[in-house]
Amino acid sequence: MTSILLGYDIGVMSGAAIYIEKDLKVTDTQIEILLGILNLYSLIGSAMAGRTSDWVGRRYTIVISGAIFFTGAILMGLSTNYTFLMCGRFVAGLGVGYALTIAPVYAAEVSPASSRGFLTSFPEVFVNVGILLGYISNYAFSFCALDLGWRLMLGVGAIPSVILAIGVLAMPESPRWLVMQGRLGDARQVLDKTSDSKEESMLRLADIKEAAGIPEDCNDDIVQVTGHSHGEGVWKELFVHPTPTVLHILIAALGFHFFQQASGIDALVLYSPRVFEKAGITSSDQLLLCTVGVGLSKTVFTLVATFFLDRVGRRPLLLTSMAGMVVSLVCLGTSLTIVDQHEGARMTWAVVLCLFCVLAFVGFFSTGIGPIAWVYSSEIFPLRLRAQGCGMGVAVNRVMSGILSMTFISLYKAITMGGAFFLYAAIGAVGWIFFFTMLPETQGRTLEDMEVLFGKFHKWRKANKLLEKKRQVARGDGGTSDPDNRVNLLA
Protein backbone atom coordinates (compact mmCIF):
# COMPACT_ATOMS: atom_id res chain seq x y z
CA MET A 1 0.00 0.00 0.00
CA THR A 2 2.88 2.39 0.68
CA SER A 3 4.28 1.67 -2.79
CA ILE A 4 0.83 2.18 -4.33
CA LEU A 5 0.73 5.64 -2.70
CA LEU A 6 3.93 6.66 -4.50
CA GLY A 7 2.97 4.96 -7.76
CA TYR A 8 -0.51 6.51 -7.81
CA ASP A 9 0.96 9.97 -7.32
CA ILE A 10 3.44 9.47 -10.18
CA GLY A 11 0.81 8.09 -12.54
CA VAL A 12 -2.03 10.48 -11.74
CA MET A 13 0.12 13.63 -11.94
CA SER A 14 1.20 12.80 -15.51
CA GLY A 15 -2.39 13.19 -16.75
CA ALA A 16 -3.62 15.72 -14.19
CA ALA A 17 -0.83 18.10 -15.25
CA ILE A 18 -2.55 18.56 -18.63
CA TYR A 19 -5.68 19.93 -16.94
CA ILE A 20 -3.86 21.80 -14.14
CA GLU A 21 -1.89 23.74 -16.76
CA LYS A 22 -5.10 24.73 -18.55
CA ASP A 23 -7.18 25.49 -15.44
CA LEU A 24 -4.64 27.35 -13.29
CA LYS A 25 -2.83 28.96 -16.26
CA VAL A 26 0.62 27.90 -15.01
CA THR A 27 3.86 27.75 -16.98
CA ASP A 28 5.81 24.69 -18.09
CA THR A 29 8.47 25.48 -15.48
CA GLN A 30 5.84 25.47 -12.73
CA ILE A 31 4.55 22.11 -14.00
CA GLU A 32 8.09 20.70 -13.94
CA ILE A 33 8.53 21.76 -10.32
CA LEU A 34 5.07 20.50 -9.34
CA LEU A 35 5.70 17.03 -10.78
CA GLY A 36 9.24 16.52 -9.51
CA ILE A 37 9.28 18.29 -6.14
CA LEU A 38 7.52 15.44 -4.30
CA ASN A 39 10.69 13.34 -4.55
CA LEU A 40 12.70 16.03 -2.76
CA TYR A 41 9.99 16.60 -0.15
CA SER A 42 9.98 12.86 0.51
CA LEU A 43 13.61 13.10 1.69
CA ILE A 44 12.42 15.23 4.63
CA GLY A 45 9.85 12.58 5.53
CA SER A 46 12.49 9.86 5.21
CA ALA A 47 14.79 11.71 7.60
CA MET A 48 11.99 12.05 10.17
CA ALA A 49 10.70 8.48 9.85
CA GLY A 50 13.60 6.73 11.59
CA ARG A 51 13.34 8.69 14.83
CA THR A 52 9.54 8.50 14.79
CA SER A 53 9.60 4.71 14.34
CA ASP A 54 12.01 4.34 17.28
CA TRP A 55 9.65 6.41 19.40
CA VAL A 56 6.18 5.00 18.61
CA GLY A 57 7.02 1.77 16.77
CA ARG A 58 7.09 0.67 13.12
CA ARG A 59 3.38 -0.10 12.92
CA TYR A 60 2.09 3.26 14.17
CA THR A 61 4.65 5.10 12.07
CA ILE A 62 3.02 3.50 9.01
CA VAL A 63 -0.35 4.75 10.30
CA ILE A 64 1.14 8.24 10.66
CA SER A 65 2.47 8.07 7.09
CA GLY A 66 -1.00 7.17 5.83
CA ALA A 67 -2.56 10.05 7.78
CA ILE A 68 -0.03 12.55 6.39
CA PHE A 69 -0.54 11.40 2.81
CA PHE A 70 -4.35 11.47 3.30
CA THR A 71 -4.09 15.12 4.39
CA GLY A 72 -1.86 15.93 1.41
CA ALA A 73 -4.21 14.28 -1.09
CA ILE A 74 -7.22 16.17 0.31
CA LEU A 75 -5.32 19.47 0.21
CA MET A 76 -4.31 18.88 -3.42
CA GLY A 77 -7.89 17.97 -4.31
CA LEU A 78 -9.22 21.18 -2.74
CA SER A 79 -6.54 23.46 -4.19
CA THR A 80 -7.74 26.79 -5.55
CA ASN A 81 -4.39 28.01 -6.89
CA TYR A 82 -0.82 26.89 -7.60
CA THR A 83 0.51 27.88 -4.14
CA PHE A 84 -2.23 25.90 -2.38
CA LEU A 85 -1.44 22.94 -4.65
CA MET A 86 2.26 23.10 -3.76
CA CYS A 87 1.40 23.09 -0.04
CA GLY A 88 -0.62 19.91 -0.55
CA ARG A 89 2.28 18.49 -2.55
CA PHE A 90 4.64 19.20 0.35
CA VAL A 91 2.43 17.37 2.86
CA ALA A 92 1.94 14.41 0.50
CA GLY A 93 5.72 14.28 -0.03
CA LEU A 94 6.29 13.96 3.72
CA GLY A 95 3.84 11.06 3.81
CA VAL A 96 5.54 9.30 0.90
CA GLY A 97 8.96 9.75 2.56
CA TYR A 98 7.69 8.24 5.80
CA ALA A 99 6.10 5.30 3.99
CA LEU A 100 9.02 4.52 1.67
CA THR A 101 11.44 4.41 4.60
CA ILE A 102 9.51 2.54 7.25
CA ALA A 103 7.62 -0.05 5.17
CA PRO A 104 10.77 -1.92 3.93
CA VAL A 105 12.23 -1.82 7.45
CA TYR A 106 9.03 -3.31 8.89
CA ALA A 107 8.86 -5.99 6.18
CA ALA A 108 12.51 -6.98 6.70
CA GLU A 109 12.12 -7.19 10.48
CA VAL A 110 8.93 -9.28 10.34
CA SER A 111 9.62 -11.57 7.36
CA PRO A 112 11.15 -15.04 7.79
CA ALA A 113 14.38 -15.70 5.91
CA SER A 114 12.72 -18.05 3.41
CA SER A 115 10.51 -15.32 1.92
CA ARG A 116 12.50 -12.15 2.55
CA GLY A 117 14.07 -12.02 -0.93
CA PHE A 118 10.74 -12.55 -2.68
CA LEU A 119 9.06 -9.87 -0.58
CA THR A 120 11.90 -7.41 -1.22
CA SER A 121 10.95 -7.20 -4.89
CA PHE A 122 7.30 -6.39 -4.11
CA PRO A 123 7.70 -2.59 -3.75
CA GLU A 124 8.48 -2.24 -7.46
CA VAL A 125 5.46 -4.43 -8.32
CA PHE A 126 3.09 -2.28 -6.33
CA VAL A 127 4.61 1.02 -7.44
CA ASN A 128 3.60 -0.07 -10.93
CA VAL A 129 0.13 -1.07 -9.73
CA GLY A 130 -0.17 2.44 -8.29
CA ILE A 131 1.01 4.02 -11.55
CA LEU A 132 -1.56 1.99 -13.48
CA LEU A 133 -4.32 3.05 -11.06
CA GLY A 134 -3.22 6.66 -11.50
CA TYR A 135 -3.46 6.38 -15.29
CA ILE A 136 -6.89 4.76 -15.02
CA SER A 137 -8.00 7.58 -12.72
CA ASN A 138 -6.79 10.10 -15.32
CA TYR A 139 -8.90 8.49 -18.00
CA ALA A 140 -11.96 7.97 -15.77
CA PHE A 141 -12.14 11.60 -14.63
CA SER A 142 -11.05 13.15 -17.94
CA PHE A 143 -14.73 13.41 -18.94
CA CYS A 144 -15.52 15.73 -15.98
CA ALA A 145 -15.49 19.52 -16.14
CA LEU A 146 -12.00 21.04 -16.44
CA ASP A 147 -11.96 22.53 -12.92
CA LEU A 148 -13.36 19.35 -11.32
CA GLY A 149 -11.60 16.50 -13.14
CA TRP A 150 -8.01 17.05 -11.98
CA ARG A 151 -9.16 17.75 -8.40
CA LEU A 152 -10.97 14.41 -8.29
CA MET A 153 -7.91 12.68 -9.77
CA LEU A 154 -5.71 13.99 -6.94
CA GLY A 155 -8.32 13.70 -4.16
CA VAL A 156 -9.03 10.01 -4.86
CA GLY A 157 -5.38 9.38 -3.88
CA ALA A 158 -6.54 9.63 -0.26
CA ILE A 159 -8.28 6.24 -0.52
CA PRO A 160 -5.13 4.00 -0.47
CA SER A 161 -3.87 5.85 2.61
CA VAL A 162 -7.12 5.10 4.47
CA ILE A 163 -6.85 1.40 3.59
CA LEU A 164 -3.21 1.45 4.72
CA ALA A 165 -3.97 3.11 8.07
CA ILE A 166 -6.82 0.68 8.85
CA GLY A 167 -5.13 -2.48 7.55
CA VAL A 168 -1.88 -1.97 9.45
CA LEU A 169 -3.76 -2.07 12.78
CA ALA A 170 -4.33 -5.80 12.25
CA MET A 171 -0.59 -6.42 11.72
CA PRO A 172 1.89 -7.32 14.48
CA GLU A 173 4.50 -4.87 15.73
CA SER A 174 8.11 -5.36 14.64
CA PRO A 175 9.82 -7.88 16.96
CA ARG A 176 13.05 -5.87 16.78
CA TRP A 177 11.30 -2.74 18.09
CA LEU A 178 9.57 -4.75 20.81
CA VAL A 179 12.93 -6.12 22.00
CA MET A 180 14.39 -2.59 22.00
CA GLN A 181 11.54 -1.63 24.37
CA GLY A 182 12.32 -4.61 26.60
CA ARG A 183 9.12 -6.49 25.64
CA LEU A 184 10.67 -9.90 25.05
CA GLY A 185 7.43 -11.81 25.64
CA ASP A 186 5.55 -9.85 22.93
CA ALA A 187 8.51 -10.17 20.54
CA ARG A 188 8.62 -13.94 21.10
CA GLN A 189 4.92 -14.24 20.22
CA VAL A 190 5.38 -12.26 16.98
CA LEU A 191 8.43 -14.30 15.96
CA ASP A 192 6.58 -17.57 16.61
CA LYS A 193 3.84 -16.42 14.21
CA THR A 194 6.19 -15.09 11.49
CA SER A 195 8.89 -17.78 11.42
CA ASP A 196 8.92 -21.05 9.48
CA SER A 197 9.76 -23.06 12.59
CA LYS A 198 10.17 -22.79 16.34
CA GLU A 199 13.94 -23.17 15.92
CA GLU A 200 14.11 -20.26 13.48
CA SER A 201 12.04 -18.14 15.86
CA MET A 202 14.51 -18.82 18.68
CA LEU A 203 17.50 -18.01 16.44
CA ARG A 204 15.94 -14.74 15.27
CA LEU A 205 15.19 -13.73 18.86
CA ALA A 206 18.77 -14.54 19.92
CA ASP A 207 20.17 -12.35 17.12
CA ILE A 208 17.91 -9.43 18.06
CA LYS A 209 18.77 -9.78 21.76
CA GLU A 210 22.48 -9.73 20.91
CA ALA A 211 22.03 -6.55 18.84
CA ALA A 212 20.11 -4.95 21.71
CA GLY A 213 22.77 -5.89 24.29
CA ILE A 214 20.49 -8.28 26.18
CA PRO A 215 22.17 -11.40 27.67
CA GLU A 216 21.32 -14.57 25.75
CA ASP A 217 20.17 -16.38 28.88
CA CYS A 218 17.68 -13.63 29.78
CA ASN A 219 14.17 -14.95 29.03
CA ASP A 220 11.92 -12.67 31.11
CA ASP A 221 8.86 -11.25 29.36
CA ILE A 222 9.81 -7.70 30.37
CA VAL A 223 13.43 -6.55 30.76
CA GLN A 224 15.24 -3.28 31.23
CA VAL A 225 17.15 -2.26 28.07
CA THR A 226 20.07 0.13 28.43
CA GLY A 227 20.89 2.72 25.75
CA HIS A 228 21.79 1.21 22.40
CA SER A 229 23.77 2.40 19.42
CA HIS A 230 22.11 4.78 16.98
CA GLY A 231 24.47 3.84 14.19
CA GLU A 232 27.20 6.44 14.70
CA GLY A 233 29.93 3.91 13.94
CA VAL A 234 28.07 2.68 10.89
CA TRP A 235 28.39 6.01 9.08
CA LYS A 236 32.13 6.03 9.72
CA GLU A 237 32.41 2.49 8.37
CA LEU A 238 30.43 3.44 5.26
CA PHE A 239 32.00 6.78 4.35
CA VAL A 240 35.06 7.64 6.47
CA HIS A 241 37.07 4.42 6.75
CA PRO A 242 35.39 1.85 4.49
CA THR A 243 37.15 -1.44 3.79
CA PRO A 244 37.60 -2.36 0.09
CA THR A 245 34.60 -4.70 0.44
CA VAL A 246 32.33 -2.02 1.93
CA LEU A 247 33.52 0.57 -0.60
CA HIS A 248 32.76 -1.76 -3.52
CA ILE A 249 29.31 -2.55 -2.08
CA LEU A 250 28.57 1.15 -1.53
CA ILE A 251 29.63 2.09 -5.09
CA ALA A 252 27.55 -0.79 -6.50
CA ALA A 253 24.41 0.15 -4.53
CA LEU A 254 24.56 3.92 -5.13
CA GLY A 255 25.58 3.44 -8.78
CA PHE A 256 22.69 1.03 -9.29
CA HIS A 257 20.13 3.53 -8.00
CA PHE A 258 21.74 6.40 -9.92
CA PHE A 259 21.57 4.65 -13.29
CA GLN A 260 18.09 3.27 -12.59
CA GLN A 261 16.72 6.82 -12.53
CA ALA A 262 19.26 8.65 -14.73
CA SER A 263 18.29 6.49 -17.71
CA GLY A 264 14.99 8.41 -17.83
CA ILE A 265 12.24 6.15 -16.49
CA ASP A 266 10.43 8.70 -14.30
CA ALA A 267 10.72 11.43 -16.91
CA LEU A 268 9.09 9.14 -19.48
CA VAL A 269 6.38 7.90 -17.10
CA LEU A 270 5.48 11.38 -15.83
CA TYR A 271 5.56 13.05 -19.22
CA SER A 272 4.29 10.23 -21.46
CA PRO A 273 1.27 12.34 -22.56
CA ARG A 274 3.66 15.02 -23.86
CA VAL A 275 5.75 12.38 -25.64
CA PHE A 276 2.68 10.93 -27.38
CA GLU A 277 1.45 14.45 -28.20
CA LYS A 278 4.81 15.22 -29.80
CA ALA A 279 4.50 12.04 -31.87
CA GLY A 280 1.16 13.23 -33.27
CA ILE A 281 -1.59 12.09 -30.86
CA THR A 282 -3.62 15.23 -30.11
CA SER A 283 -6.84 13.98 -28.48
CA SER A 284 -6.74 14.14 -24.66
CA ASP A 285 -8.74 10.90 -24.39
CA GLN A 286 -6.36 9.06 -26.72
CA LEU A 287 -3.33 10.46 -24.85
CA LEU A 288 -4.62 9.18 -21.53
CA LEU A 289 -5.59 5.83 -23.05
CA CYS A 290 -2.02 5.42 -24.32
CA THR A 291 -0.68 6.15 -20.82
CA VAL A 292 -2.94 3.39 -19.44
CA GLY A 293 -1.18 1.03 -21.88
CA VAL A 294 2.18 2.21 -20.50
CA GLY A 295 1.07 1.48 -16.93
CA LEU A 296 -0.26 -1.95 -17.90
CA SER A 297 2.99 -2.88 -19.66
CA LYS A 298 5.04 -1.73 -16.68
CA THR A 299 2.96 -3.74 -14.19
CA VAL A 300 2.80 -6.99 -16.20
CA PHE A 301 6.54 -7.11 -16.92
CA THR A 302 7.42 -6.39 -13.28
CA LEU A 303 5.36 -9.41 -12.23
CA VAL A 304 7.29 -11.49 -14.78
CA ALA A 305 10.61 -10.32 -13.33
CA THR A 306 9.54 -11.14 -9.78
CA PHE A 307 9.13 -14.83 -10.62
CA PHE A 308 12.33 -15.08 -12.70
CA LEU A 309 14.74 -13.30 -10.34
CA ASP A 310 15.69 -16.44 -8.42
CA ARG A 311 15.65 -18.70 -11.49
CA VAL A 312 17.61 -16.76 -14.11
CA GLY A 313 19.82 -14.67 -11.85
CA ARG A 314 20.35 -10.94 -11.37
CA ARG A 315 23.00 -10.21 -13.99
CA PRO A 316 21.33 -11.78 -17.08
CA LEU A 317 18.06 -9.97 -16.38
CA LEU A 318 19.85 -6.72 -15.53
CA LEU A 319 22.11 -6.59 -18.59
CA THR A 320 19.30 -7.61 -20.96
CA SER A 321 17.05 -5.01 -19.37
CA MET A 322 19.51 -2.13 -19.75
CA ALA A 323 20.47 -3.10 -23.31
CA GLY A 324 16.79 -3.21 -24.30
CA MET A 325 16.19 0.18 -22.68
CA VAL A 326 19.09 1.76 -24.59
CA VAL A 327 17.86 0.38 -27.94
CA SER A 328 14.30 1.53 -27.16
CA LEU A 329 15.49 5.03 -26.28
CA VAL A 330 17.55 5.30 -29.47
CA CYS A 331 14.57 4.22 -31.59
CA LEU A 332 12.27 6.60 -29.71
CA GLY A 333 14.69 9.50 -30.13
CA THR A 334 15.05 8.72 -33.85
CA SER A 335 11.28 8.61 -34.47
CA LEU A 336 10.69 11.88 -32.57
CA THR A 337 13.54 13.57 -34.44
CA ILE A 338 12.00 12.56 -37.78
CA VAL A 339 8.62 13.92 -36.60
CA ASP A 340 10.34 17.20 -35.68
CA GLN A 341 11.86 17.46 -39.15
CA HIS A 342 8.46 16.95 -40.78
CA GLU A 343 6.43 19.22 -38.52
CA GLY A 344 2.76 19.33 -39.47
CA ALA A 345 2.84 16.12 -41.50
CA ARG A 346 0.68 13.22 -40.32
CA MET A 347 2.92 10.13 -40.03
CA THR A 348 1.00 7.18 -38.65
CA TRP A 349 4.07 4.95 -38.67
CA ALA A 350 5.90 7.41 -36.40
CA VAL A 351 3.03 7.39 -33.90
CA VAL A 352 2.98 3.57 -33.87
CA LEU A 353 6.78 3.36 -33.53
CA CYS A 354 6.77 5.92 -30.73
CA LEU A 355 4.10 4.01 -28.79
CA PHE A 356 5.91 0.70 -29.35
CA CYS A 357 9.25 2.17 -28.15
CA VAL A 358 7.70 3.61 -24.99
CA LEU A 359 6.01 0.30 -24.18
CA ALA A 360 9.25 -1.58 -24.91
CA PHE A 361 11.26 0.80 -22.73
CA VAL A 362 9.02 0.43 -19.67
CA GLY A 363 8.78 -3.32 -20.33
CA PHE A 364 12.56 -3.78 -20.37
CA PHE A 365 12.88 -1.52 -17.31
CA SER A 366 10.35 -3.57 -15.37
CA THR A 367 11.91 -6.95 -16.21
CA GLY A 368 15.31 -6.00 -14.85
CA ILE A 369 16.70 -2.80 -13.43
CA GLY A 370 13.40 -1.69 -11.87
CA PRO A 371 12.84 -4.49 -9.33
CA ILE A 372 16.47 -5.69 -9.14
CA ALA A 373 17.70 -2.33 -7.79
CA TRP A 374 15.77 -2.91 -4.57
CA VAL A 375 16.62 -6.61 -4.31
CA TYR A 376 20.33 -6.18 -5.04
CA SER A 377 20.98 -3.26 -2.67
CA SER A 378 19.15 -5.00 0.18
CA GLU A 379 21.14 -8.25 -0.09
CA ILE A 380 24.73 -7.04 -0.61
CA PHE A 381 25.18 -4.88 2.50
CA PRO A 382 26.36 -6.60 5.70
CA LEU A 383 23.60 -6.77 8.30
CA ARG A 384 25.14 -4.07 10.49
CA LEU A 385 25.22 -1.60 7.55
CA ARG A 386 22.03 -2.62 5.77
CA ALA A 387 19.58 -0.02 7.08
CA GLN A 388 21.82 2.99 6.51
CA GLY A 389 23.22 1.64 3.23
CA CYS A 390 19.78 0.98 1.78
CA GLY A 391 18.65 4.37 3.05
CA MET A 392 21.44 6.04 1.08
CA GLY A 393 20.34 4.12 -2.02
CA VAL A 394 16.77 5.37 -1.58
CA ALA A 395 18.05 8.94 -1.17
CA VAL A 396 20.06 8.76 -4.41
CA ASN A 397 17.07 7.20 -6.18
CA ARG A 398 14.64 9.92 -5.08
CA VAL A 399 17.05 12.83 -5.73
CA MET A 400 17.76 11.62 -9.26
CA SER A 401 14.04 11.10 -9.88
CA GLY A 402 13.35 14.65 -8.70
CA ILE A 403 16.12 16.13 -10.86
CA LEU A 404 14.94 14.36 -14.02
CA SER A 405 11.28 15.17 -13.36
CA MET A 406 12.01 18.86 -12.83
CA THR A 407 14.30 19.27 -15.85
CA PHE A 408 12.65 17.23 -18.63
CA ILE A 409 10.60 20.03 -20.19
CA SER A 410 13.52 22.47 -20.06
CA LEU A 411 15.82 19.79 -21.45
CA TYR A 412 13.70 18.90 -24.48
CA LYS A 413 13.08 22.58 -25.22
CA ALA A 414 16.85 23.09 -25.27
CA ILE A 415 17.95 20.01 -27.26
CA THR A 416 14.60 18.73 -28.71
CA MET A 417 12.65 15.81 -27.30
CA GLY A 418 14.51 13.35 -29.53
CA GLY A 419 17.79 14.76 -28.25
CA ALA A 420 16.67 14.29 -24.63
CA PHE A 421 16.07 10.59 -25.23
CA PHE A 422 19.42 10.22 -27.01
CA LEU A 423 21.01 11.70 -23.86
CA TYR A 424 19.18 9.19 -21.63
CA ALA A 425 20.30 6.40 -24.00
CA ALA A 426 23.94 7.50 -23.64
CA ILE A 427 23.62 7.46 -19.84
CA GLY A 428 22.04 4.01 -20.07
CA ALA A 429 24.96 2.75 -22.18
CA VAL A 430 27.41 3.94 -19.52
CA GLY A 431 25.20 2.21 -16.94
CA TRP A 432 25.40 -1.09 -18.87
CA ILE A 433 29.22 -0.91 -18.78
CA PHE A 434 29.10 -0.15 -15.04
CA PHE A 435 26.81 -3.12 -14.36
CA PHE A 436 28.87 -5.47 -16.54
CA THR A 437 32.21 -4.62 -14.91
CA MET A 438 31.32 -3.84 -11.28
CA LEU A 439 28.33 -5.99 -10.26
CA PRO A 440 28.84 -9.67 -9.34
CA GLU A 441 26.04 -12.21 -9.57
CA THR A 442 24.44 -12.58 -6.12
CA GLN A 443 21.88 -15.28 -6.83
CA GLY A 444 22.13 -18.00 -4.19
CA ARG A 445 25.08 -16.37 -2.45
CA THR A 446 25.43 -16.25 1.33
CA LEU A 447 26.61 -13.22 3.33
CA GLU A 448 30.03 -14.87 3.63
CA ASP A 449 30.15 -15.17 -0.17
CA MET A 450 29.37 -11.43 -0.47
CA GLU A 451 32.45 -10.71 1.62
CA VAL A 452 34.54 -12.63 -0.93
CA LEU A 453 32.84 -11.36 -4.10
CA PHE A 454 33.00 -7.68 -3.22
CA GLY A 455 36.21 -5.75 -2.66
CA LYS A 456 37.76 -6.94 -5.92
CA PHE A 457 35.87 -4.31 -7.98
CA HIS A 458 36.17 -5.23 -11.68
CA LYS A 459 38.19 -8.37 -10.80
CA TRP A 460 35.26 -10.04 -9.01
CA ARG A 461 35.12 -12.86 -11.61
CA LYS A 462 38.30 -14.37 -10.19
CA ALA A 463 36.69 -14.47 -6.74
CA ASN A 464 33.58 -16.02 -8.29
CA LYS A 465 35.65 -18.87 -9.75
CA LEU A 466 37.27 -19.48 -6.38
CA LEU A 467 33.84 -19.62 -4.74
CA GLU A 468 32.66 -22.17 -7.31
CA LYS A 469 35.76 -24.25 -6.61
CA LYS A 470 35.06 -24.01 -2.90
CA ARG A 471 31.49 -25.21 -3.48
CA GLN A 472 32.76 -28.18 -5.49
CA VAL A 473 35.14 -29.05 -2.66
CA ALA A 474 32.27 -28.92 -0.18
CA ARG A 475 30.33 -31.36 -2.38
CA GLY A 476 33.39 -33.61 -2.72
CA ASP A 477 33.73 -32.96 -6.49
CA GLY A 478 37.48 -32.43 -6.42
CA GLY A 479 40.06 -29.82 -5.57
CA THR A 480 41.77 -29.19 -2.28
CA SER A 481 40.19 -30.15 1.00
CA ASP A 482 41.79 -27.22 2.83
CA PRO A 483 39.31 -26.30 5.58
CA ASP A 484 40.79 -22.82 5.75
CA ASN A 485 40.21 -22.15 2.05
CA ARG A 486 38.09 -19.13 2.91
CA VAL A 487 41.23 -17.40 4.24
CA ASN A 488 42.81 -17.85 0.80
CA LEU A 489 39.69 -16.48 -0.87
CA LEU A 490 39.76 -13.33 1.27
CA ALA A 491 43.47 -12.77 0.64
Salt bridges, closest charged atoms under 4 A:
ASP9 OD1 - ARG89 NH1 2.69
GLU21 OE1 - ARG274 NH2 3.04
ASP23 OD2 - ARG151 NH1 3.21
ASP28 OD1 - ARG274 NH2 3.17
ASP28 OD2 - LYS413 NZ 2.62
ASP54 OD1 - ARG58 NH1 3.06
GLU109 OE1 - ARG58 NE 3.07
GLU109 OE2 - ARG176 NE 3.85
GLU124 OE2 - LYS298 NZ 3.68
ASP186 OD2 - ARG183 NE 3.01
ASP192 OD2 - LYS198 NZ 3.25
ASP221 OD1 - ARG188 NH1 3.46
GLU237 OE2 - ARG384 NH2 2.68
ASP310 OD1 - ARG314 NH1 2.95
ASP340 OD1 - LYS278 NZ 3.13
GLU379 OE1 - ARG314 NH2 2.92
ASP449 OD2 - ARG471 NH2 3.86
GLU451 OE1 - ARG486 NH2 2.71
GLU468 OE2 - ARG445 NH2 3.05
ASP477 OD2 - ARG475 NE 2.93
